[in-house]
Amino acid sequence: MKIINKYILVFAALFTFSCELDDPVDLNNPSFGGVLNDASVGQLNELVTGVIARASTGMGNYHDIAGVIGREIYRIDVSDPRWVGDLLGTGNLDNSAFYTGTNFSTRYNGVKTANTLIAAVENTSALTNAEAEGYLAFAKTFKAHELLLALNHQYNNGIRIDVDDPNALGPYTNNAAEGYDAIAAILAEAADHADDAGNSFAFGLTTGFDDFDTPAT
C-alpha cells in the first residue's frame, strides 16, 4: 500500500505541475502566414531559392516526353511501354498518365512558389522600392516560364493562367495563342519591374545565371 500511495503521489504531482506546450510548428511544411506577413529579406531569399529549385524539378522527364513526341529521341523502357505505345502515337494519350498530370502539377508547383514570393514582396516592409521591383521581376519571369512549359505540353487543350487564389481559379485558355499572349503579358510586367529595379538584385543567384544576374541582363 505504501508503494501504491507513492506512485499515486508522483502521478498527482506530474499532473499538478505539468507544463503547457504551444502548438508545434511543422518545420517540413511551414505555413504561408510566416512569409506573407512582413517577411524578412532572408525569408524572401529562401523563396527565391525555392523558385529556382522548382524550375529544375522534373525537367529530365519533361524533355524526354517532348523529345519522344517530337521524334528527337526514342526511349526504350521495358518497364513502361507507354513511352512507345502512347507517346509515339500508336495508342491513345492518357489524361492521368505521368506524361500529362505529373508534368502539369510540377509546373504549377513552380507557379505557386512564384506567386507566394510575389505576395510576400507586396506585404513586407523590409525592402526598398527598387529591391521590391527586383524580386517581382524575378518572380514573374519564372512564373511565365513555368506557364510556358505547361502550355507547350498542353497547347490547344489550354492552361489556367490565373491561379493566385486556389479557391477561385481562373478559366482555361481557349487555345494555344491565347495562352501565349497571356504569358507574354506576364513577361512584359516582369520587364517593367526590372526597369525600376536599380543596378543589382537584393538576392544572389547561382552560377548558372552568370551574365544574367542583374536587372539589366
Disulfide bonds with the S-S distance in Angstrom:
none
